[in-house]
C-alpha cells in the first residue's frame, strides 16, 4: 500500500516550532459587557452593547466633567470592560478616569484594527472595536502601574532637558567658530571646568587670548600658547550677544535638570527596600567614584540596588542610566511579561519571522518605538572594544552579519540578562571572551565531524591519531 500524501514535503523543525494554537471553529462571546471608544482631540465616541439602553452610541467631550459623565453612563449600562486605541496622549486622561470607576480598560495597538475596509467613521470605529473585544480578538498593550508612570514622567522630562542643554552647546560651538575661536580644538569639552571659566570670561568682556588661556586648569594637555592661539579671534558684538544667550539658556537647563533630579530622588525614596545586604558593593568598573556628565545629582546606582536588590553595573555595557531607562519603562516587576521571549518581543529585539508556504520569507525585527530598546541598543554599541563575553559576542556577530544586526542581537541578550536579574535575582557573572571562543570551537568541530560523516569520511587528529566520531550527545574521542 502506497503512503498517502507522499508528495507533501516534511515540515521543517523551524516551522513546527513556530506553529501556534489551533484556531477555534467558531467565535465565542468572551466579553459580553464590553464597550468601545474612538478617541479624538475634542470628542470621544462610545459604543455599548445593544439592548443596554435607547442609545448604543454616544458622543462625549474631552473635559474632565464630561469624562466623568462617560464613566457613569458606562457603569449604569452594565459595562465592565472598555477597549480603545492608543492614540497619541489622548487616551491617558480617559484611561485614568475609567480606571478610577473600577472599569477594566484595554489599550490596543491601532495597527491591529485599522486594516478593515468600510470602517472610516468615528461611530463605525467605536462599534468595530467593541465587536472585536466582545469575541476576544484584541490583545491589550502593556501599561505600567501608576507609580511607575510617575517615575517615567520625571525621567522623560529629564531626558528632554538634557537634549535641550546639548542643543545650546551646539549653538555656543557654532558661535565660537563664526568668531574664529577654536576652543573645541584645544579642549575636549567646552562645558568642562576650564571651558566654562573661559566662556564666562568672554561673555563678561575679557577678550585677551593670553589672559583667557591662563584660566585653563593645569590638567589640560594643550599648552598655554596653543590655547592662546586658538582663542585669538574676532569678538564681534552680535556673536557675543548670541553666545551670552546660549550660555544663559545652558545654565537654565542645568538648573532645571538639578530640580528634576531632586524630585526624582524624593519619589524613589518612597519605594520599599529589597536589598538584603547593608552596604552597596563597590563599583566593578570604577575604582574611584566620579560623577560623569549628564548623570543624576544623586546616587542612582545605590537607589536601584536598594529598590531591586540587583547591581546592574555588573552587566557589561549597562550603567545606572541605561538600567534606569529600562526600569522607568517597565517598572521593577516584570510579571507582566510571563517569559523572556514575550519581554524581548515587546521591546522589538527579536526576529519577526514571516512564514509563507513553510518557508521563512523575512526575519527582520518589527519597527517598534521603544525607549528601553533604544537604551539597550546604545549600551550594545559600547561593547565594541569590550574584553568580556558580551564584547566578544558583539564582535563575532558584527564580523558575520554586520554592525546593525550585531547591535540588535547584543541588545537582545542584554534584555534577557536584565529580565532574569529582575525576576529571579540572578547576579550577572562575566564568562570571559575565552569562553565564547571555546563554545565557537566546539560548535565548529561538531559541524565538521557531522559533515565528514555525511560524505563517508572520518576526521583524525594529526598528532594523536584519534578519530572524532559525531554523536548526538556531544563530541567524544575514540581510537580507530
C-alpha positions as CSV (number, residue, x, y, z in Angstrom):
1,X,0.0,0.0,0.0
2,X,1.4,3.3,-1.0
3,X,1.8,6.1,1.5
4,X,-0.7,8.9,1.1
5,X,0.4,12.5,0.7
6,X,3.9,11.4,-0.2
7,X,4.3,14.5,-2.3
8,X,3.9,16.8,0.6
9,X,7.3,17.9,1.9
10,X,8.1,17.2,5.6
11,X,7.7,20.3,7.8
12,X,11.0,21.7,8.9
13,X,11.9,21.8,12.5
14,X,11.7,25.6,12.5
15,X,8.2,25.6,11.0
16,X,7.0,23.0,13.6
17,X,8.3,25.2,16.4
18,X,6.5,28.3,15.0
19,X,3.1,26.6,14.8
20,X,0.6,28.3,17.2
21,X,-2.5,27.0,18.8
22,X,-5.3,25.7,16.6
23,X,-7.9,28.3,15.6
24,X,-11.3,28.0,17.2
25,X,-14.1,26.5,15.0
26,X,-16.5,29.3,15.9
27,X,-16.2,32.6,17.7
28,X,-17.4,32.7,21.3
29,X,-18.6,35.7,23.2
30,X,-15.9,36.2,25.9
31,X,-16.7,39.8,26.9
32,X,-20.5,40.4,26.7
33,X,-20.2,43.6,28.9
34,X,-17.7,45.3,26.6
35,X,-17.7,48.8,25.3
36,X,-15.6,50.5,22.6
37,X,-14.3,54.1,22.5
38,X,-13.0,56.0,19.5
39,X,-10.8,58.8,20.8
40,X,-10.3,62.2,19.4
41,X,-8.8,65.6,20.3
42,X,-12.2,67.2,21.1
43,X,-14.8,64.4,21.2
44,X,-14.9,60.7,22.1
45,X,-17.4,58.3,20.6
46,X,-18.5,55.4,22.9
47,X,-20.4,52.2,21.8
48,X,-22.1,49.9,24.3
49,X,-23.8,46.5,23.6
50,X,-27.3,46.5,22.1
51,X,-30.4,46.4,24.3
52,X,-28.5,48.2,27.1
53,X,-30.3,51.5,26.5
54,X,-32.0,53.7,24.0
55,X,-28.7,55.0,22.7
56,X,-26.0,52.5,22.0
57,X,-23.5,55.1,20.6
58,X,-23.0,58.5,22.4
59,X,-20.5,61.3,21.9
60,X,-18.8,62.9,24.9
61,X,-16.5,65.9,25.1
62,X,-12.9,65.8,26.3
63,X,-13.3,67.9,29.5
64,X,-13.0,66.2,32.9
65,X,-16.7,66.5,33.9
66,X,-17.7,65.0,30.5
67,X,-15.3,62.1,31.1
68,X,-16.8,61.6,34.5
69,X,-20.3,61.5,32.8
70,X,-19.0,59.0,30.3
71,X,-17.7,56.7,33.1
72,X,-21.0,56.9,35.0
73,X,-23.0,56.1,31.8
74,X,-20.9,53.1,31.1
75,X,-21.3,51.9,34.7
76,X,-25.1,52.3,34.7
77,X,-25.2,50.4,31.4
78,X,-23.6,47.4,32.9
79,X,-20.2,47.7,31.1
80,X,-17.3,46.0,32.8
81,X,-14.5,46.3,30.3
82,X,-13.6,49.0,27.8
83,X,-11.3,48.9,24.8
84,X,-9.8,51.9,23.0
85,X,-6.9,52.6,20.7
86,X,-3.6,54.1,21.8
87,X,-4.0,57.4,20.0
88,X,-1.2,59.8,21.0
89,X,-1.7,61.1,24.5
90,X,-5.4,61.5,24.2
91,X,-6.0,58.1,25.9
92,X,-4.3,58.9,29.1
93,X,-7.0,61.1,30.8
94,X,-9.7,58.7,29.6
95,X,-7.8,55.7,30.9
96,X,-7.3,57.3,34.3
97,X,-10.9,58.3,34.7
98,X,-12.3,54.9,33.7
99,X,-9.9,53.0,35.9
100,X,-10.9,55.2,38.9
101,X,-14.5,54.0,38.4
102,X,-13.5,50.3,38.5
103,X,-13.7,49.6,34.8
104,X,-11.2,47.3,33.1
105,X,-9.5,49.3,30.3
106,X,-7.8,47.6,27.4
107,X,-5.4,49.7,25.3
108,X,-4.8,48.2,21.8
109,X,-2.4,49.0,19.0
110,X,-4.2,50.9,16.2
111,X,-2.2,48.9,13.7
112,X,-4.1,45.7,14.7
113,X,-7.6,47.1,13.8
114,X,-7.1,49.7,11.1
115,X,-6.8,47.5,8.1
116,X,-10.5,46.9,7.7
117,X,-12.5,48.4,4.8
118,X,-15.6,50.4,5.4
119,X,-14.7,51.4,9.0
120,X,-13.7,55.0,8.4
121,X,-16.1,56.9,10.6
122,X,-16.0,57.6,14.3
123,X,-19.2,55.8,15.0
124,X,-18.2,52.7,13.0
125,X,-14.8,52.7,14.7
126,X,-16.1,52.5,18.2
127,X,-18.7,49.8,17.2
128,X,-16.0,47.8,15.5
129,X,-13.7,48.0,18.5
130,X,-16.5,46.8,20.8
131,X,-17.4,43.9,18.5
132,X,-13.8,42.7,18.3
133,X,-13.3,42.9,22.0
134,X,-16.6,41.1,22.6
135,X,-15.2,38.0,20.9
136,X,-11.7,38.3,22.5
137,X,-9.9,39.2,19.2
138,X,-7.9,42.1,20.7
139,X,-4.8,42.0,22.8
140,X,-4.1,44.8,25.2
141,X,-0.9,46.8,25.3
142,X,1.4,47.0,28.3
143,X,0.5,49.9,30.6
144,X,2.8,50.4,33.6
145,X,1.3,51.0,37.1
146,X,0.7,54.5,38.2
147,X,3.8,54.6,40.5
148,X,6.0,53.6,37.6
149,X,4.2,56.1,35.3
150,X,5.1,58.9,37.7
151,X,8.8,57.8,37.7
152,X,8.8,57.5,34.0
153,X,7.4,61.1,33.6
154,X,10.2,62.5,35.7
155,X,12.9,60.6,33.7
156,X,11.5,61.5,30.3
157,X,11.3,65.2,31.3
158,X,14.9,65.0,32.4
159,X,15.9,63.5,29.1
160,X,14.2,66.4,27.3
161,X,16.1,68.9,29.4
162,X,19.4,67.2,28.7
163,X,18.7,67.3,24.9
164,X,17.8,71.0,25.2
165,X,21.1,71.7,27.0
166,X,23.0,69.8,24.4
167,X,21.5,72.0,21.7
168,X,22.7,75.1,23.5
169,X,26.2,73.6,23.5
170,X,26.0,73.3,19.7
171,X,24.9,76.9,19.5
172,X,27.9,78.0,21.5
173,X,30.3,76.0,19.4
174,X,28.8,77.4,16.2
175,X,29.1,81.0,17.5
176,X,32.7,80.4,18.5
177,X,33.5,79.1,15.1
178,X,31.9,82.1,13.5
179,X,34.2,84.3,15.6
180,X,37.1,82.0,14.6
181,X,37.7,81.0,18.2
182,X,38.6,77.3,18.2
183,X,38.1,76.5,21.8
184,X,36.8,73.0,21.0
185,X,40.1,72.1,19.4
186,X,42.3,72.7,22.5
187,X,39.7,71.4,25.0
188,X,37.9,68.1,24.8
189,X,34.8,69.5,26.3
190,X,33.9,73.2,26.3
191,X,31.4,72.7,29.1
192,X,34.0,71.4,31.5
193,X,35.6,73.3,34.3
194,X,38.2,75.1,32.1
195,X,35.8,75.6,29.2
196,X,33.1,77.2,31.4
197,X,35.6,79.6,33.0
198,X,36.8,80.8,29.6
199,X,33.3,81.1,28.2
200,X,32.1,83.2,31.2
201,X,35.1,85.4,30.9
202,X,34.5,86.0,27.2
203,X,30.9,86.9,27.9
204,X,32.0,89.3,30.8
205,X,34.2,91.2,28.4
206,X,37.7,89.6,28.6
207,X,38.9,89.0,25.1
208,X,42.7,88.9,25.6
209,X,43.8,85.4,24.4
210,X,46.7,85.3,26.9
211,X,44.6,86.2,29.9
212,X,41.9,83.7,28.8
213,X,44.5,80.9,28.4
214,X,45.6,81.4,32.0
215,X,42.1,80.3,33.1
216,X,42.6,76.7,31.9
217,X,43.5,74.1,34.5
218,X,46.9,72.6,34.7
219,X,45.4,69.2,33.7
220,X,44.7,70.4,30.2
221,X,47.0,68.7,27.7
222,X,47.3,71.7,25.4
223,X,49.9,74.3,26.1
224,X,49.1,77.8,27.2
225,X,50.5,79.2,23.9
226,X,48.3,76.8,21.8
227,X,45.3,77.8,23.8
228,X,46.0,81.5,23.4
229,X,46.4,81.0,19.6
230,X,43.0,79.1,19.5
231,X,41.4,82.0,21.4
232,X,42.6,84.7,19.0
233,X,39.5,85.5,17.0
234,X,37.1,88.3,16.0
235,X,34.9,89.1,19.0
236,X,32.1,90.8,17.2
237,X,29.2,92.3,19.2
238,X,26.4,90.3,17.5
239,X,28.2,87.0,18.0
240,X,29.0,87.8,21.7
241,X,25.3,88.5,22.2
242,X,24.3,85.1,20.8
243,X,27.0,83.4,22.9
244,X,25.7,85.1,26.0
245,X,22.1,84.0,25.4
246,X,23.2,80.4,24.6
247,X,25.3,80.3,27.8
248,X,22.4,81.7,29.9
249,X,20.0,79.1,28.4
250,X,22.5,76.3,29.1
251,X,22.7,77.4,32.8
252,X,18.9,77.5,33.0
253,X,18.6,73.9,31.6
254,X,21.3,72.7,34.0
255,X,19.3,74.3,36.9
256,X,16.1,72.6,35.7
257,X,17.9,69.2,35.5
258,X,19.0,69.5,39.1
259,X,15.4,70.3,40.1
260,X,14.2,67.3,38.2
261,X,16.8,65.1,40.0
262,X,15.6,66.3,43.4
263,X,12.0,65.4,42.5
264,X,13.1,62.0,41.2
265,X,15.3,61.3,44.3
266,X,12.4,62.2,46.6
267,X,10.0,60.0,44.7
268,X,12.3,57.0,44.6
269,X,12.7,57.1,48.3
270,X,9.1,56.0,48.6
271,X,9.8,52.5,47.2
272,X,10.4,49.8,49.6
273,X,13.9,48.3,50.1
274,X,14.6,44.8,48.7
275,X,18.3,44.7,49.1
276,X,19.4,42.2,51.7
277,X,22.9,43.5,52.2
278,X,23.5,46.6,54.3
279,X,26.2,48.2,52.2
280,X,26.4,48.7,48.4
281,X,29.2,46.6,46.8
282,X,32.0,48.6,45.2
283,X,31.6,49.6,41.5
284,X,33.1,46.8,39.4
285,X,34.2,49.2,36.6
286,X,35.3,52.3,38.5
287,X,37.9,52.4,41.2
288,X,37.1,56.0,42.2
289,X,33.6,57.5,42.4
290,X,33.4,60.4,40.0
291,X,30.2,61.8,38.6
292,X,30.0,61.6,34.8
293,X,28.4,64.2,32.6
294,X,24.6,64.1,32.5
295,X,24.4,61.7,35.4
296,X,21.9,62.5,38.1
297,X,22.9,64.6,41.1
298,X,22.2,61.7,43.5
299,X,23.4,58.1,43.8
300,X,21.2,56.5,41.2
301,X,23.2,53.2,41.3
302,X,22.6,53.0,45.1
303,X,18.9,53.6,44.7
304,X,18.5,51.0,42.1
305,X,20.3,48.5,44.2
306,X,18.2,49.3,47.2
307,X,14.9,49.0,45.4
308,X,15.6,46.0,43.2
309,X,18.4,44.2,45.2
310,X,20.3,43.9,41.9
311,X,23.6,45.6,40.9
312,X,23.1,46.4,37.2
313,X,26.5,47.9,36.9
314,X,28.0,44.4,36.9
315,X,26.5,43.9,33.4
316,X,29.0,44.9,30.7
317,X,27.7,47.9,28.7
318,X,24.9,48.7,31.2
319,X,25.4,51.6,33.6
320,X,22.9,53.1,36.1
321,X,21.3,55.4,33.5
322,X,20.7,52.6,30.9
323,X,19.3,50.4,33.6
324,X,17.0,53.1,35.0
325,X,15.8,54.0,31.4
326,X,14.7,50.4,31.1
327,X,13.2,50.2,34.5
328,X,11.3,53.5,34.1
329,X,9.5,52.0,31.1
330,X,8.7,48.6,32.6
331,X,8.8,49.1,36.3
332,X,10.5,47.0,39.0
333,X,8.2,44.0,38.5
334,X,8.4,42.0,35.2
335,X,5.5,39.7,36.0
336,X,3.5,41.5,33.2
337,X,5.8,39.5,30.8
338,X,5.5,35.8,31.7
339,X,8.6,34.8,29.7
340,X,11.8,36.3,28.4
341,X,10.5,35.7,24.8
342,X,7.5,38.0,25.4
343,X,9.7,40.6,27.0
344,X,12.1,40.8,24.1
345,X,9.2,40.7,21.6
346,X,7.6,43.7,23.4
347,X,11.0,45.5,23.0
348,X,11.1,44.7,19.3
349,X,14.5,43.0,19.6
350,X,13.6,39.5,18.3
351,X,13.2,38.3,14.7
352,X,9.7,38.7,13.2
353,X,9.6,35.6,11.1
354,X,7.2,35.9,8.2
355,X,6.4,32.3,7.1
356,X,4.8,31.6,3.8
357,X,4.5,28.1,2.3
358,X,6.6,26.6,5.1
359,X,9.5,28.9,4.3
360,X,10.7,32.0,6.2
361,X,10.5,34.9,3.8
362,X,11.5,37.7,6.2
363,X,13.2,37.8,9.6
364,X,13.8,41.4,10.3
365,X,12.6,42.9,13.6
366,X,9.4,44.8,13.9
367,X,9.5,48.6,13.8
368,X,8.9,49.5,17.4
369,X,9.4,52.9,19.1
370,X,10.6,51.8,22.5
371,X,12.8,53.9,24.7
372,X,14.0,50.9,26.6
373,X,15.1,49.1,23.4
374,X,16.9,52.3,22.3
375,X,18.8,52.4,25.5
376,X,19.8,48.8,25.2
377,X,21.0,49.3,21.6
378,X,23.2,52.2,22.7
379,X,24.6,50.0,25.5
380,X,25.3,47.3,23.0
381,X,27.4,49.7,20.8
382,X,29.7,50.4,23.7
383,X,30.8,46.7,23.8
384,X,32.8,47.0,20.5
385,X,36.1,47.1,22.4
386,X,35.0,45.3,25.5
387,X,37.2,42.4,26.7
388,X,34.3,40.4,28.0
389,X,31.9,37.7,26.9
390,X,29.4,40.2,25.6
391,X,32.1,42.2,23.8
392,X,33.3,39.1,22.0
393,X,29.7,38.2,21.3
394,X,29.1,41.6,19.7
395,X,32.3,41.4,17.6
396,X,31.5,37.9,16.3
397,X,28.0,39.0,15.1
398,X,29.4,42.1,13.6
399,X,32.0,40.2,11.6
400,X,29.4,37.7,10.3
401,X,26.3,39.8,9.9
402,X,27.3,43.5,10.2
403,X,27.1,46.1,12.9
404,X,23.3,46.8,12.8
405,X,22.3,43.2,13.3
406,X,25.1,42.7,15.9
407,X,23.7,45.7,17.9
408,X,20.2,44.2,17.8
409,X,21.5,40.7,18.8
410,X,23.6,42.1,21.7
411,X,20.7,44.3,22.9
412,X,18.5,41.2,22.8
413,X,21.0,39.4,25.1
414,X,21.2,42.4,27.4
415,X,17.4,42.4,27.7
416,X,17.3,38.8,28.7
417,X,20.0,39.3,31.4
418,X,18.1,42.3,32.9
419,X,14.8,40.2,32.8
420,X,16.5,37.3,34.7
421,X,18.0,39.7,37.2
422,X,14.6,41.3,38.0
423,X,12.6,38.2,38.1
424,X,14.9,35.7,39.6
425,X,17.5,37.9,41.2
426,X,20.3,36.3,39.2
427,X,23.7,38.1,39.6
428,X,25.5,38.5,36.3
429,X,28.9,36.9,36.1
430,X,31.1,37.5,33.1
431,X,32.3,34.3,31.5
432,X,35.1,36.0,29.6
433,X,35.7,36.2,25.9
434,X,37.7,33.0,26.0
435,X,34.6,31.1,26.9
436,X,32.9,32.3,23.8
437,X,35.9,31.2,21.7
438,X,35.7,27.7,23.2
439,X,32.0,27.5,22.5
440,X,32.5,28.5,18.9
441,X,35.4,26.0,18.5
442,X,33.2,23.2,19.9
443,X,30.3,24.0,17.5
444,X,32.7,24.2,14.6
445,X,34.2,20.8,15.4
446,X,30.8,19.2,15.7
447,X,29.8,20.7,12.3
448,X,33.0,19.4,10.6
449,X,32.7,15.9,12.0
450,X,29.0,15.7,11.0
451,X,29.7,17.0,7.5
452,X,32.6,14.5,7.1
453,X,30.4,11.6,8.3
454,X,27.7,12.6,5.7
455,X,30.2,12.1,2.9
456,X,31.6,8.8,4.4
457,X,34.8,10.3,5.9
458,X,36.1,10.5,9.4
459,X,38.3,13.2,10.9
460,X,41.5,12.0,12.5
461,X,43.7,14.1,14.9
462,X,47.1,14.7,13.3
463,X,49.2,14.3,16.5
464,X,47.3,11.6,18.4
465,X,45.8,9.7,15.5
466,X,42.4,9.5,17.3
467,X,39.2,9.7,15.3
468,X,36.5,12.1,16.2
469,X,33.0,10.5,15.6
470,X,29.9,12.7,15.9
471,X,27.2,11.7,18.4
472,X,24.0,13.5,19.3
473,X,25.0,13.8,22.9
474,X,28.2,15.7,22.2
475,X,31.7,15.4,20.8
476,X,33.8,12.5,22.0
477,X,37.1,10.9,21.0
478,X,38.0,7.3,20.3
479,X,40.9,5.3,18.9
480,X,40.3,4.0,15.4
